[in-house]
């Protein structure tokens, strides 16, 4: 601050003079000399601040006659706040130049004065007839990133004024101005976005400002009950929500995204470049949001509570997103982009305990989900919970007596527990729902592409083609914009890390038994697992496991490389499958356990060919970590095969009205896993051991071995699926022939449409049944190579032989022409492969007389020409001559048994010797203690393989409840010996 009453040339002082200064006439008239005294400094400052048009008082100083518009503008700054900030800045710059202590003190005093008067201007704007000073403060704060001194000036303002009311008056309007600006942000690429973040971060870094922020109207709108705030309010009316709403997706459902316009005209490289650029901005956004939120929460318990309250209220306001028909509530919900950003934010908050071996995981208390939380309670600063509604979620397991285990007294929950479950709740509403939407969109795109190609091939009208093209392009834009945000590597990698940490925690809860709230160290899984339900699982919501399963499946389809990126931590997922997949004591819902099998299929190191359902070997580098996780696990090879077969059996009866149709879809995923296990020595050894136990006569008399029940269901599925598949192929052949012959052309338009729909339905059913039938028959072919005895016991051998004969006859017999349709591969119909697999099963079991006899005595399908007809197919597909030679040898053996059967003189046994179910001669009669009926052991064993009920009165029945009828057995065998002595059979 200087005065120039007489010295027009301007004597240069320390640091020199500015080119332009404002002449303070009143101050100058009271001063003697050219130096402003400290006693008059306040008067001088007030004169300068009171000027309404300071530019009219600008003077040239130091002889600087050259025109300088910039200098004039700076000297004549109208805004008092900006003027004082400039004073502060000049004092700071001069301070750096001077070394004399007294001069530095003068500059420091000038800085203090600038801060003091800036506060006066902001707190008492009525003293100066100018515009609202907070507007100028806001403009200044937007420059903090580029100008460190301005940042120091604002920081000094906060330090200079510690009264909360003063700070609120000074800075609350700034927040509202920031909110007004952010409300209009429409693009992730907006240039000012970075400055807005820096301003918000400044608030977050100061305790009083952080508390002002979370108490302001821009943090949460006018106080409403949590239950009355609609979800979109958080996106459209809160400062944090404005930033969370930024996305590459269109925020107007009726319009395509601004990015990826005209995708069919862009190269792949161009689209990838756009995607990479947007993802870079997303990463910056998520880093800054995380930094802001964490800075706020560190400042005080009040600020931390307000952040958690905001998130909890937001999640509850958007609870309709988890509904089946969530799109009907779209206008009241926050959008997908908002929830992907919120999911990312919460995942970043969980990073300190994302290591699956982090001791912090052991602090997570599952009882958090059992506390009934009210809307009022989450507003209270001292609350330990900020999430409403988790107590109403379906749990992994329910107490046997179905008692309510909701907690009335709230234990002390730490931040780790709250953050963990809050994140899971958010992912349930956000990431999981968007993954589902993306999967459906990809299916729709595939269908649209097929429709477009069909219309083009059929020569449809140009208008229709153009309309389909526009529709397809808009869907491509939607897919690319969604993919950019959803499949951002930093997001999905965080998601996978979080779910692996969750799996690790679930493992420890299961292993802790009743001591889930006293976990202090990680336990290793030991076999056999306890049969009782771990108490901690009574509180865990089912959706945590379901979402984890869905996410891994999603990654397998759309970002498989992310699975591999998890490295050694995949070990914890394998342990999770060992503990949970085969255990109804740990996962009550059989459908969820079936989904775990699909998840396991997504994780095992196998890859399906794009052209077939057969498994292909994959370069080790692609799946090295997944392979290591399965092959180097200390327990999985011994126990996981058993868990898989247990689940295979358990889903036969789920209690669902569609259980018969559902089980085939569930088992479809298990065949891939079974094939992988069969190819790995340690896993195969476990399967072979179960096969040996299934053939143990002593064990079979007390309980039905698991492997035997599995084989029975596998044969049941093979019979049903292949029979259905062949029937659909025959129906398809007929429909194709009708269409090709022109028969449909004589029908009405409505009838033609019905026929076309019937053709499409039959095609789809044929395709799905063929895929499943191929898998079941192929499984039988490789299992029988090393496991034979279970197929040869009394209750299995005839069913196996009858099945093989029936299907071989259908595939190579006189009616095989009924199955020849156009484009066999389109329907996954592989008759040659089926004949090959069936032939292998014959050869695998053909060394046993009991099997050959069963094949020969099948009156329905067997004939001496059966194997001759299959020989033609085997030669056609190039099977080795050694295989054909062995099949001819088997044919001769079977023929001998067939001739022997024809030569035997058959005699009808006495009625009391006949099985009441099969009407055949009993050889080992037993009494069913539940109904006192007498049947053959092989008959009731076959029944109990599928149904653990007495066939006569439906009472529960097990093998150990059967009572041998020794007296009747002696009589039967005596009669058989007598008949044999007479040369009769």
RADACOR-V789280 format. One record per run of one state. SS is the DSSP state (H for helix, E for strand, - for the rest). FROM is the first residue (numbers start at 1). LEN is the number of residues. Records with the same first field share a line. If there is no record, write none. Layout:
# RADACOR-V789280
SS = FROM-LEN / FROM-LEN
This chain:
# RADACOR-V789280
- = 1-19 / 23-2 / 31-7 / 51-3 / 61-8 / 76-4 / 98-3 / 124-1 / 128-5 / 142-6 / 161-3 / 184-9 / 206-1 / 216-10 / 229-2 / 237-2 / 245-18 / 266-2 / 300-1 / 318-1 / 323-3 / 333-3 / 350-1 / 354-5 / 364-2 / 372-5 / 380-10 / 393-2 / 396-11 / 408-7 / 430-1 / 458-4 / 487-2 / 513-3 / 519-16 / 539-2 / 559-1 / 566-1 / 581-9 / 604-3 / 609-6 / 617-3 / 623-1 / 632-4 / 651-8 / 680-1 / 695-2 / 701-5 / 741-2 / 747-2 / 784-5 / 793-1 / 813-3 / 820-4 / 828-3 / 846-3 / 857-9 / 877-4 / 904-7 / 915-6 / 922-3 / 929-5 / 947-2 / 950-6 / 957-2 / 965-1 / 982-4
E = 20-3 / 58-3 / 371-1 / 395-1 / 407-1 / 541-1 / 607-2 / 615-2 / 914-1 / 921-1 / 925-4 / 934-3 / 949-1 / 956-1 / 962-3
H = 25-6 / 38-13 / 54-4 / 69-7 / 80-18 / 101-23 / 125-3 / 133-9 / 148-13 / 164-20 / 193-13 / 207-9 / 226-3 / 231-6 / 239-6 / 263-3 / 268-32 / 301-17 / 319-4 / 326-7 / 336-14 / 351-3 / 359-5 / 366-5 / 377-3 / 390-3 / 415-15 / 431-27 / 462-25 / 489-24 / 516-3 / 535-4 / 542-17 / 560-6 / 567-14 / 590-14 / 620-3 / 624-8 / 636-15 / 659-21 / 681-14 / 697-4 / 706-35 / 743-4 / 749-35 / 789-4 / 794-19 / 816-4 / 824-4 / 831-15 / 849-8 / 866-11 / 881-23 / 911-3 / 937-10 / 959-3 / 966-16
